[in-house]
């Protein structure tokens, strides 16, 4: 009788553990609606937990290499997703993918703020969306944190698994803090990124040797009062010195921080991105 009671106790405990694990798993699942081509939608992804402290901008250069992830923990990350109706850039392997990284001002929990500038703004405009050629993913950073290149790689991989992405044509661009994040993704995932366009950003110079294989087109205003022009200038020089012969640098003489309005309005940027692909 005693052994039966013990067995029953063990069985009840096991059922509780299984049920509790199932409940936890359910909490970490996201229920996304199926996106419709031509309409930008809000989605959620369960990704490895991004580590790293707060970043306030200015002269505080973020150490992107110090922003890894904890693979044993997860968090839910919101992002905007756009699937194109214009199939002019689609190949047998799928659509090109563009990852857009916002600036510090768009951080937080209001995903609508990510539509303020650049590609997600265009994807939200019905007329511009008709001719947009990229599957476009625009995630949002929580709180006052900084971009985690390793977490962004996980997001890219997730999108590639779910949608018809041409993995030889994955591109990344971003402005201000997103410009830093763009350089970081290039340093972290040169095997994944076919070309990159960082705007008014920068990155620690010691990462230049990790950026020798990716075509890069950088942009910065010479009178930028938020992110020093020298951050881009010095990094471009360092990446070229490390052996990357495919680095372009456009400077806007006398321009302050907002150089993204004119840059993202230039069709030549997107044609340049699409002119590059990885050898797979």
C-alpha positions as CSV (number, residue, x, y, z in Angstrom):
1,X,0.0,0.0,0.0
2,X,2.9,2.3,0.9
3,X,4.7,1.6,-2.4
4,X,1.5,2.3,-4.3
5,X,1.2,5.7,-2.6
6,X,4.8,6.6,-3.4
7,X,4.2,5.5,-7.0
8,X,1.1,7.6,-7.2
9,X,3.0,10.6,-5.8
10,X,5.7,10.2,-8.4
11,X,3.1,9.9,-11.2
12,X,1.3,13.0,-10.0
13,X,4.6,14.9,-9.8
14,X,5.6,13.9,-13.3
15,X,2.2,15.0,-14.7
16,X,2.6,18.4,-12.9
17,X,6.1,18.8,-14.4
18,X,4.9,17.9,-17.9
19,X,1.8,20.2,-17.6
20,X,3.9,23.1,-16.2
21,X,6.5,22.7,-19.1
22,X,3.6,22.7,-21.6
23,X,2.2,25.9,-20.0
24,X,5.6,27.6,-20.2
25,X,6.0,26.5,-23.8
26,X,2.6,27.9,-24.6
27,X,3.5,31.3,-23.0
28,X,6.6,31.5,-25.3
29,X,4.6,30.8,-28.5
30,X,3.5,33.6,-30.6
31,X,0.3,33.6,-32.7
32,X,1.0,35.6,-35.9
33,X,-1.5,36.2,-38.6
34,X,-0.6,35.0,-42.0
35,X,0.9,38.0,-43.8
36,X,-0.6,39.2,-47.1
37,X,1.8,40.3,-49.9
38,X,1.7,44.1,-50.3
39,X,0.7,44.8,-46.7
40,X,3.2,45.5,-43.9
41,X,2.2,43.7,-40.7
42,X,3.3,43.4,-37.1
43,X,4.8,40.0,-36.2
44,X,6.5,38.5,-33.2
45,X,9.4,36.1,-32.9
46,X,10.8,34.0,-30.1
47,X,14.5,34.6,-30.2
48,X,17.5,34.0,-28.0
49,X,17.7,36.5,-25.2
50,X,19.9,39.5,-26.2
51,X,22.5,40.5,-23.6
52,X,24.1,43.9,-23.1
53,X,23.5,47.1,-21.2
54,X,21.9,50.4,-22.2
55,X,23.3,52.7,-24.9
56,X,22.7,56.4,-24.7
57,X,24.4,57.4,-27.9
58,X,26.7,60.4,-28.4
59,X,30.3,59.7,-27.8
60,X,29.6,56.4,-26.1
61,X,30.7,53.9,-28.8
62,X,28.7,50.7,-28.3
63,X,30.8,47.6,-28.2
64,X,28.8,45.4,-30.5
65,X,31.0,42.4,-29.8
66,X,29.9,42.6,-26.2
67,X,26.2,42.1,-27.1
68,X,25.9,38.3,-27.5
69,X,22.9,36.2,-26.6
70,X,22.0,33.7,-24.0
71,X,21.0,30.6,-26.0
72,X,19.3,29.0,-22.9
73,X,16.8,31.9,-22.6
74,X,14.4,33.5,-25.0
75,X,12.5,36.7,-25.4
76,X,9.7,37.8,-27.8
77,X,10.8,40.4,-30.3
78,X,8.3,42.5,-32.4
79,X,9.1,43.3,-36.0
80,X,7.4,44.6,-39.1
81,X,7.2,42.3,-42.1
82,X,6.5,43.1,-45.7
83,X,6.1,40.6,-48.5
84,X,6.3,42.2,-52.0
85,X,3.8,41.9,-54.8
86,X,6.3,43.2,-57.3
87,X,8.1,40.0,-58.5
88,X,10.6,41.8,-60.7
89,X,13.4,41.0,-58.3
90,X,12.3,37.4,-57.6
91,X,14.4,34.5,-58.9
92,X,13.9,30.8,-58.8
93,X,15.5,30.9,-55.3
94,X,13.1,33.5,-54.0
95,X,12.9,37.2,-53.1
96,X,15.8,39.3,-51.8
97,X,15.6,40.1,-48.1
98,X,16.3,43.5,-46.6
99,X,16.8,43.9,-42.8
100,X,16.2,47.4,-41.6
101,X,17.5,48.6,-38.2
102,X,16.0,51.8,-36.7
103,X,17.7,54.5,-34.7
104,X,17.7,55.1,-30.9
105,X,14.6,57.3,-31.1
106,X,12.4,54.4,-32.3
107,X,13.2,52.0,-29.4
108,X,10.6,50.9,-27.0
109,X,7.3,49.0,-27.2
110,X,5.5,51.1,-29.8
111,X,6.2,49.2,-33.0
112,X,4.5,51.9,-35.1
113,X,7.5,54.1,-34.3
114,X,9.6,51.9,-36.6
115,X,7.6,53.2,-39.6
116,X,9.0,56.7,-39.1
117,X,11.9,56.4,-41.5
118,X,13.3,54.5,-44.4
119,X,12.1,51.2,-45.9
120,X,9.3,50.4,-43.4
121,X,7.9,53.9,-44.0
122,X,7.8,53.1,-47.8
123,X,6.3,49.6,-47.2
124,X,3.5,51.3,-45.2
125,X,2.7,53.6,-48.2
126,X,0.3,51.7,-50.5
127,X,1.6,53.4,-53.7
128,X,5.3,52.9,-52.8
129,X,4.6,49.3,-51.6
130,X,3.4,48.3,-55.1
131,X,7.0,48.6,-56.5
132,X,9.0,47.5,-53.4
133,X,11.1,44.6,-54.4
134,X,12.4,43.2,-51.0
135,X,11.0,41.0,-48.3
136,X,11.5,43.6,-45.6
137,X,12.1,42.9,-41.9
138,X,12.2,45.7,-39.4
139,X,12.6,44.6,-35.8
140,X,12.4,46.8,-32.7
141,X,14.8,47.1,-29.8
142,X,13.2,47.0,-26.4
143,X,13.9,49.7,-23.8
144,X,17.2,51.5,-24.0
145,X,19.2,48.6,-25.2
146,X,21.4,48.2,-28.3
147,X,21.2,45.9,-31.3
148,X,22.5,42.4,-30.8
149,X,24.0,41.2,-34.1
150,X,23.8,37.6,-33.0
151,X,20.0,37.9,-32.2
152,X,19.5,39.6,-35.6
153,X,21.1,36.6,-37.2
154,X,18.6,34.3,-35.5
155,X,15.8,36.5,-36.8
156,X,17.1,36.4,-40.4
157,X,17.4,32.6,-40.2
158,X,13.8,32.4,-38.9
159,X,12.5,34.5,-41.8
160,X,14.5,32.4,-44.3
161,X,12.8,29.3,-43.0
162,X,9.3,30.7,-43.2
163,X,9.3,32.6,-46.5
164,X,10.7,32.3,-50.0
165,X,14.0,34.2,-49.4
166,X,16.9,34.0,-51.9
167,X,19.7,33.4,-49.3
168,X,22.3,34.7,-51.7
169,X,20.7,38.1,-51.6
170,X,20.3,39.1,-47.9
171,X,21.0,42.8,-47.3
172,X,21.1,45.0,-44.1
173,X,20.8,48.7,-43.7
174,X,20.1,51.1,-40.7
175,X,20.4,54.6,-39.5
176,X,22.2,56.1,-36.5
177,X,22.0,53.4,-33.8
178,X,20.9,51.2,-36.7
179,X,24.0,52.2,-38.6
180,X,26.1,50.9,-35.8
181,X,23.9,47.7,-35.8
182,X,24.4,47.3,-39.6
183,X,28.2,47.4,-39.1
184,X,27.8,44.9,-36.3
185,X,25.8,42.4,-38.4
186,X,28.5,42.6,-41.2
187,X,31.2,41.8,-38.6
188,X,29.1,39.0,-37.0
189,X,27.7,37.4,-40.2
190,X,29.8,38.0,-43.3
191,X,28.7,34.6,-44.5
192,X,25.1,35.7,-44.5
193,X,25.1,39.3,-45.8
194,X,25.5,40.0,-49.5
195,X,25.8,43.8,-49.1
196,X,25.2,46.5,-46.4
197,X,24.4,50.2,-46.2
198,X,25.1,51.8,-42.8
199,X,23.9,55.4,-42.4
200,X,25.5,57.8,-39.9
201,X,26.8,55.0,-37.7
202,X,30.2,53.5,-36.7
203,X,31.8,50.6,-34.9
204,X,34.9,49.8,-32.9
205,X,37.9,49.7,-35.3
206,X,39.1,46.4,-34.0
207,X,36.2,44.7,-35.9
208,X,37.4,46.0,-39.3
209,X,39.3,42.7,-40.0
210,X,35.9,40.9,-39.8
211,X,34.4,43.1,-42.5
212,X,36.7,42.3,-45.5
213,X,34.3,40.3,-47.7
214,X,31.1,42.3,-47.6
215,X,30.4,45.1,-50.1
216,X,29.5,48.2,-48.0
217,X,28.1,51.6,-49.0
218,X,28.4,53.9,-46.0
219,X,26.8,57.4,-45.6
220,X,27.5,60.3,-43.2
221,X,27.1,64.0,-42.9
222,X,30.2,66.0,-42.1
223,X,28.5,68.2,-39.6
224,X,26.7,65.4,-37.7
225,X,26.2,66.6,-34.1
226,X,24.7,63.3,-32.8
227,X,27.2,60.7,-34.2
228,X,30.7,61.9,-35.1
229,X,31.4,61.9,-38.8
230,X,34.8,60.4,-37.9
231,X,33.2,57.2,-36.7
232,X,32.3,56.3,-40.3
233,X,35.4,57.9,-41.9
234,X,37.8,56.1,-39.7
235,X,36.0,52.8,-40.0
236,X,35.8,53.0,-43.7
237,X,39.5,53.6,-43.8
238,X,40.2,50.7,-41.5
239,X,38.0,48.3,-43.5
240,X,39.7,49.3,-46.7
241,X,43.1,48.9,-45.1
242,X,42.1,45.4,-43.9
243,X,41.6,44.4,-47.6
244,X,38.0,45.2,-48.5
245,X,38.1,46.7,-52.0
246,X,34.3,47.0,-52.2
247,X,33.6,49.9,-49.8
248,X,31.9,53.1,-51.0
249,X,31.6,56.2,-48.8
250,X,29.2,59.0,-49.5
251,X,29.7,62.1,-47.4
252,X,27.2,65.0,-47.3
253,X,29.2,68.2,-46.7
254,X,27.7,70.4,-44.0
255,X,24.8,67.9,-43.3
256,X,23.8,67.1,-39.8
257,X,22.4,63.9,-38.5
258,X,19.4,63.3,-40.8
259,X,21.0,62.1,-44.0
260,X,18.6,59.2,-44.2
261,X,15.7,61.0,-45.8
262,X,17.7,61.7,-49.0
263,X,19.6,58.5,-48.9
264,X,16.6,56.1,-48.6
265,X,14.8,58.2,-51.3
266,X,17.6,57.4,-53.8
267,X,16.7,54.4,-56.0
268,X,20.4,53.9,-56.8
269,X,20.9,52.5,-53.3
270,X,18.5,49.6,-53.8
271,X,19.8,48.9,-57.3
272,X,23.3,48.8,-55.8
273,X,22.2,46.3,-53.1
274,X,20.6,44.1,-55.7
275,X,23.7,44.1,-57.8
276,X,25.4,42.0,-55.1
277,X,24.9,38.4,-54.2
278,X,26.8,35.8,-52.2
279,X,28.4,32.8,-53.9
280,X,26.5,29.8,-52.5
